[in-house]
Amino acid sequence: MEFMKELVENSTAVGSVEWIGIASSPRQPHSTLRTAELIAGRGISGDHHAERSKTSKRQVTLIQQEHLPVVAALLKKEQIDPADLRRNIVVSGINLAVLRRAVFQVGTAVLRGTGNCPPCSRMEENLGPGGYAAMLSHGGIIAVVETAGTVSLGDSVRVLNIFSADATSSGRTP
């Protein structure tokens, strides 16, 4: 396992922020942002997840842009609006599965992956029939904000540290 950890940490893959969105309350549509402030231990300023307990493992949600065409194809649609997916940040160029067990930098903020982000029943409302099934295994990840900072469109996403799979079994983190 240590060898695999080194391979991932030494990867030169650097992703990019493609879209940012927040919802002021759980049932509200997501608003698109060009820049967002991330609050340590809380989430994105203005997003309803930032109002939750500091112990919440779902402060920020991220999804991989490369999965959007897959979801669209499964739904027989030309494209998917990121706002309909109810995630906060869309990234490209880096494998989010790696970030699920990593400390990583997005813009000037530092996040820690805490698990997968499974689809919710809202996917049927937002994407239409089959939306929930189309999002299975394409829902992205959840993370907590370790260090406050700013995230803007085009900012880089990079791995800082990978933690042990043993420490994250069942989506739990150290």
KEROMI-31976 format. One record per residue (C-alpha): residue in one letter; chain; x, y, z. Coordinates in Angstrom, 3 decimals, decimal comma. Example, Ala and Ser with C-alpha at 12.3 -4.5 7.8 and 13.67 -1.06 7.14 Angstrom:
BEGIN
+----+----+----------+----------+----------+
| aa | ch |       xx |       yy |       zz |
+----+----+----------+----------+----------+
|  A |  A |   12,300 |   -4,500 |    7,800 |
|  S |  A |   13,670 |   -1,060 |    7,140 |
+----+----+----------+----------+----------+
***
This chain:
BEGIN
+----+----+----------+----------+----------+
| aa | ch |       xx |       yy |       zz |
+----+----+----------+----------+----------+
|  M |  A |    0,000 |    0,000 |    0,000 |
|  E |  A |    2,839 |    2,425 |    0,773 |
|  F |  A |    4,150 |    2,042 |   -2,793 |
|  M |  A |    0,734 |    2,949 |   -4,238 |
|  K |  A |    0,524 |    5,950 |   -1,912 |
|  E |  A |    3,900 |    7,188 |   -3,197 |
|  L |  A |    2,799 |    6,748 |   -6,821 |
|  V |  A |   -0,275 |    8,893 |   -6,249 |
|  E |  A |    1,514 |   11,548 |   -4,186 |
|  N |  A |    4,235 |   11,838 |   -6,841 |
|  S |  A |    1,691 |   12,226 |   -9,626 |
|  T |  A |    2,048 |   15,378 |  -11,669 |
|  A |  A |   -1,711 |   15,529 |  -12,264 |
|  V |  A |   -3,066 |   18,979 |  -11,577 |
|  G |  A |   -6,755 |   19,622 |  -12,030 |
|  S |  A |   -8,697 |   22,786 |  -12,705 |
|  V |  A |  -11,845 |   24,359 |  -11,236 |
|  E |  A |  -14,471 |   24,492 |  -13,998 |
|  W |  A |  -17,632 |   25,566 |  -12,121 |
|  I |  A |  -18,586 |   26,762 |   -8,624 |
|  G |  A |  -22,078 |   26,860 |   -7,142 |
|  I |  A |  -23,906 |   27,285 |   -3,840 |
|  A |  A |  -27,450 |   26,863 |   -2,570 |
|  S |  A |  -28,616 |   29,128 |    0,242 |
|  S |  A |  -30,961 |   26,414 |    1,547 |
|  P |  A |  -31,375 |   22,679 |    0,915 |
|  R |  A |  -34,223 |   22,924 |   -1,626 |
|  Q |  A |  -33,030 |   26,071 |   -3,423 |
|  P |  A |  -31,418 |   25,921 |   -6,873 |
|  H |  A |  -27,665 |   26,387 |   -7,018 |
|  S |  A |  -26,348 |   29,829 |   -7,946 |
|  T |  A |  -23,245 |   29,942 |  -10,131 |
|  L |  A |  -20,202 |   31,806 |   -8,796 |
|  R |  A |  -16,910 |   32,908 |  -10,340 |
|  T |  A |  -15,175 |   33,033 |   -6,940 |
|  A |  A |  -16,035 |   31,564 |   -3,537 |
|  E |  A |  -14,690 |   31,972 |   -0,021 |
|  L |  A |  -14,134 |   28,701 |    1,838 |
|  I |  A |  -14,423 |   28,855 |    5,623 |
|  A |  A |  -12,276 |   26,465 |    7,688 |
|  G |  A |  -14,416 |   23,867 |    9,428 |
|  R |  A |  -17,590 |   25,119 |    7,726 |
|  G |  A |  -17,670 |   25,082 |    3,918 |
|  I |  A |  -18,392 |   27,663 |    1,231 |
|  S |  A |  -19,618 |   31,049 |    2,400 |
|  G |  A |  -23,310 |   31,416 |    1,531 |
|  D |  A |  -23,917 |   27,687 |    1,030 |
|  H |  A |  -26,374 |   25,923 |    3,320 |
|  H |  A |  -23,776 |   23,248 |    4,156 |
|  A |  A |  -21,671 |   25,944 |    5,867 |
|  E |  A |  -24,462 |   26,379 |    8,426 |
|  R |  A |  -24,180 |   22,765 |    9,616 |
|  S |  A |  -22,208 |   21,541 |   12,587 |
|  K |  A |  -18,429 |   21,844 |   12,394 |
|  T |  A |  -18,330 |   18,048 |   12,661 |
|  S |  A |  -20,114 |   17,612 |    9,307 |
|  K |  A |  -18,043 |   15,657 |    6,787 |
|  R |  A |  -20,056 |   17,212 |    3,928 |
|  Q |  A |  -18,869 |   20,823 |    3,950 |
|  V |  A |  -17,994 |   20,934 |    0,241 |
|  T |  A |  -19,070 |   18,651 |   -2,606 |
|  L |  A |  -16,984 |   18,116 |   -5,731 |
|  I |  A |  -17,732 |   16,330 |   -8,982 |
|  Q |  A |  -15,524 |   15,453 |  -11,939 |
|  Q |  A |  -16,297 |   17,258 |  -15,196 |
|  E |  A |  -15,258 |   14,218 |  -17,216 |
|  H |  A |  -18,273 |   12,370 |  -15,747 |
|  L |  A |  -20,848 |   14,906 |  -16,958 |
|  P |  A |  -20,925 |   13,602 |  -20,571 |
|  V |  A |  -21,362 |   10,064 |  -19,197 |
|  V |  A |  -24,364 |   11,116 |  -17,105 |
|  A |  A |  -25,783 |   13,028 |  -20,088 |
|  A |  A |  -25,384 |    9,975 |  -22,347 |
|  L |  A |  -27,088 |    7,705 |  -19,812 |
|  L |  A |  -30,020 |   10,126 |  -19,754 |
|  K |  A |  -29,977 |   10,558 |  -23,545 |
|  K |  A |  -29,347 |   14,290 |  -23,166 |
|  E |  A |  -26,859 |   16,447 |  -25,039 |
|  Q |  A |  -25,440 |   17,983 |  -21,869 |
|  I |  A |  -25,988 |   18,419 |  -18,141 |
|  D |  A |  -26,095 |   21,750 |  -16,316 |
|  P |  A |  -23,718 |   21,472 |  -13,321 |
|  A |  A |  -26,233 |   23,397 |  -11,177 |
|  D |  A |  -28,697 |   20,504 |  -11,566 |
|  L |  A |  -26,221 |   18,104 |   -9,930 |
|  R |  A |  -26,322 |   19,992 |   -6,603 |
|  R |  A |  -22,547 |   19,880 |   -6,144 |
|  N |  A |  -20,383 |   22,864 |   -5,187 |
|  I |  A |  -17,308 |   22,511 |   -7,378 |
|  V |  A |  -16,780 |   20,872 |  -10,765 |
|  V |  A |  -13,152 |   19,949 |  -11,454 |
|  S |  A |  -11,356 |   18,530 |  -14,479 |
|  G |  A |   -7,994 |   16,940 |  -15,129 |
|  I |  A |   -7,586 |   15,071 |  -11,837 |
|  N |  A |   -9,151 |   11,834 |  -10,605 |
|  L |  A |  -11,538 |   12,639 |   -7,748 |
|  A |  A |  -11,306 |    9,048 |   -6,529 |
|  V |  A |   -7,768 |    9,907 |   -5,415 |
|  L |  A |   -8,920 |   13,041 |   -3,585 |
|  R |  A |  -11,417 |   11,029 |   -1,535 |
|  R |  A |   -8,451 |    9,871 |    0,573 |
|  A |  A |   -6,322 |   12,982 |    0,350 |
|  V |  A |   -5,568 |   16,420 |    1,619 |
|  F |  A |   -5,681 |   18,656 |   -1,438 |
|  Q |  A |   -5,496 |   22,279 |   -2,439 |
|  V |  A |   -8,203 |   24,038 |   -4,447 |
|  G |  A |   -7,260 |   27,634 |   -5,178 |
|  T |  A |   -5,788 |   28,897 |   -1,895 |
|  A |  A |   -7,980 |   26,645 |    0,296 |
|  V |  A |   -6,945 |   23,250 |    1,652 |
|  L |  A |   -9,564 |   20,489 |    1,823 |
|  R |  A |   -9,595 |   16,907 |    3,119 |
|  G |  A |  -11,622 |   14,293 |    1,278 |
|  T |  A |  -14,046 |   12,474 |    3,572 |
|  G |  A |  -15,900 |   10,096 |    1,263 |
|  N |  A |  -18,040 |    9,557 |   -1,789 |
|  C |  A |  -21,017 |   11,786 |   -2,573 |
|  P |  A |  -23,842 |    9,450 |   -3,531 |
|  P |  A |  -26,787 |   10,844 |   -5,484 |
|  C |  A |  -29,921 |   11,951 |   -3,671 |
|  S |  A |  -33,567 |   11,729 |   -4,681 |
|  R |  A |  -33,340 |   15,294 |   -6,047 |
|  M |  A |  -31,547 |   13,831 |   -9,071 |
|  E |  A |  -34,886 |   12,501 |  -10,337 |
|  E |  A |  -36,395 |   15,993 |   -9,983 |
|  N |  A |  -33,448 |   17,825 |  -11,526 |
|  L |  A |  -32,399 |   15,413 |  -14,263 |
|  G |  A |  -35,658 |   13,592 |  -14,952 |
|  P |  A |  -36,500 |    9,886 |  -14,807 |
|  G |  A |  -33,342 |    7,823 |  -14,416 |
|  G |  A |  -31,373 |   10,723 |  -12,929 |
|  Y |  A |  -30,622 |    8,875 |   -9,709 |
|  A |  A |  -29,399 |    5,751 |  -11,533 |
|  A |  A |  -27,319 |    7,806 |  -13,980 |
|  M |  A |  -25,521 |    9,509 |  -11,093 |
|  L |  A |  -24,593 |    6,263 |   -9,297 |
|  S |  A |  -20,768 |    6,066 |   -9,134 |
|  H |  A |  -20,597 |    9,521 |  -10,763 |
|  G |  A |  -21,636 |   11,633 |   -7,768 |
|  G |  A |  -18,172 |   12,853 |   -6,837 |
|  I |  A |  -16,815 |   13,302 |   -3,323 |
|  I |  A |  -17,418 |   15,209 |   -0,112 |
|  A |  A |  -14,746 |   17,133 |    1,765 |
|  V |  A |  -14,090 |   19,358 |    4,761 |
|  V |  A |  -12,269 |   22,681 |    4,684 |
|  E |  A |   -8,998 |   22,378 |    6,612 |
|  T |  A |   -7,598 |   25,818 |    5,722 |
|  A |  A |   -9,707 |   28,787 |    4,638 |
|  G |  A |   -9,095 |   30,323 |    1,248 |
|  T |  A |  -10,498 |   31,537 |   -2,040 |
|  V |  A |  -11,475 |   29,377 |   -5,004 |
|  S |  A |  -12,016 |   30,850 |   -8,468 |
|  L |  A |  -12,794 |   29,458 |  -11,895 |
|  G |  A |   -9,591 |   28,185 |  -13,485 |
|  D |  A |   -7,788 |   27,656 |  -10,160 |
|  S |  A |   -5,632 |   24,563 |   -9,822 |
|  V |  A |   -6,522 |   21,437 |   -7,851 |
|  R |  A |   -3,575 |   19,419 |   -6,538 |
|  V |  A |   -2,913 |   16,588 |   -4,110 |
|  L |  A |   -0,912 |   17,568 |   -1,032 |
|  N |  A |   -1,006 |   14,287 |    0,901 |
|  I |  A |   -2,628 |   10,866 |    0,659 |
|  F |  A |   -3,711 |    9,134 |    3,847 |
|  S |  A |   -3,947 |    5,416 |    4,482 |
|  A |  A |   -6,801 |    3,362 |    3,071 |
|  D |  A |   -7,069 |    1,749 |    6,505 |
|  A |  A |   -7,827 |    5,137 |    8,064 |
|  T |  A |  -10,563 |    5,776 |    5,524 |
|  S |  A |  -12,334 |    2,455 |    5,309 |
|  S |  A |  -16,106 |    2,941 |    5,191 |
|  G |  A |  -15,548 |    6,586 |    4,261 |
|  R |  A |  -14,203 |    7,534 |    7,687 |
|  T |  A |  -11,139 |    9,694 |    8,018 |
|  P |  A |   -8,568 |   10,012 |   10,768 |
+----+----+----------+----------+----------+
***
